[in-house]
Amino acid sequence: MSTRDDQLTLPIKGKLVPNYILSLIIAILILIAPAFGLQHNTIVYPTEELTRTFIPNNVVNLLVGLPILLGSMWLA
């Protein structure tokens, strides 16, 4: 069973530009918020418990979440 390229269609109807813009805004926020939390952790997290809880979360957001979002945008 062979298919031609002109018969293939995307499952999403309409333009992807608004989705790309919104995803880029979210990516920028994902970059800024954890970076600020890592750089100024005494301001953002006033107690030692909060620091120990959320610093690893910030690192995971930067090292895992952001590349997944950008990679999925690139593949779309």
C-alpha positions as CSV (number, residue, x, y, z in Angstrom):
1,M,0.0,0.0,0.0
2,S,1.7,3.2,-1.1
3,T,0.8,6.7,-0.3
4,R,1.8,9.8,-2.2
5,D,3.1,12.8,-0.4
6,D,0.3,15.1,-1.6
7,Q,-2.3,12.8,0.1
8,L,-0.8,13.1,3.5
9,T,-2.4,15.7,5.8
10,L,-1.6,16.9,9.3
11,P,-4.1,16.1,12.0
12,I,-4.2,19.8,13.1
13,K,-6.3,22.1,11.0
14,G,-5.3,25.8,10.8
15,K,-2.1,27.7,11.3
16,L,0.5,26.7,13.9
17,V,1.9,30.2,14.3
18,P,-0.2,31.1,17.4
19,N,0.8,27.8,19.0
20,Y,4.5,28.5,18.3
21,I,4.3,32.0,19.8
22,L,2.5,30.7,22.9
23,S,5.0,27.9,23.3
24,L,8.0,30.3,22.9
25,I,6.5,32.6,25.6
26,I,6.2,29.5,27.9
27,A,9.7,28.5,27.0
28,I,11.0,31.9,27.9
29,L,9.1,31.8,31.2
30,I,10.5,28.3,31.9
31,L,14.0,29.7,31.3
32,I,13.6,32.8,33.4
33,A,11.8,31.5,36.5
34,P,14.1,28.6,37.4
35,A,17.2,30.5,36.5
36,F,16.1,33.3,38.8
37,G,15.3,30.7,41.5
38,L,18.8,29.2,41.2
39,Q,20.6,32.5,41.1
40,H,18.7,34.2,43.9
41,N,17.6,31.3,46.0
42,T,17.7,33.1,49.3
43,I,15.2,35.7,48.0
44,V,12.9,33.2,46.4
45,Y,13.1,30.5,49.0
46,P,13.2,32.0,52.5
47,T,13.6,28.7,54.4
48,E,16.1,25.9,54.1
49,E,13.2,23.4,53.5
50,L,12.0,25.3,50.5
51,T,15.5,25.6,49.1
52,R,16.1,21.9,49.4
53,T,12.7,21.1,47.8
54,F,12.6,23.5,44.9
55,I,16.3,23.8,43.7
56,P,16.2,20.3,42.3
57,N,12.9,21.1,40.7
58,N,14.4,24.1,39.0
59,V,17.3,22.1,37.7
60,V,15.0,19.5,36.2
61,N,12.8,22.2,34.6
62,L,15.9,23.6,32.9
63,L,17.6,20.3,31.9
64,V,14.5,18.2,31.1
65,G,11.4,20.3,30.7
66,L,12.8,23.1,28.5
67,P,14.5,20.7,26.0
68,I,11.3,18.6,25.7
69,L,9.2,21.7,25.0
70,L,11.7,23.0,22.4
71,G,12.2,19.6,20.8
72,S,8.5,19.0,20.4
73,M,8.1,22.5,18.8
74,W,10.9,21.6,16.4
75,L,9.3,18.3,15.5
76,A,5.9,19.8,15.0
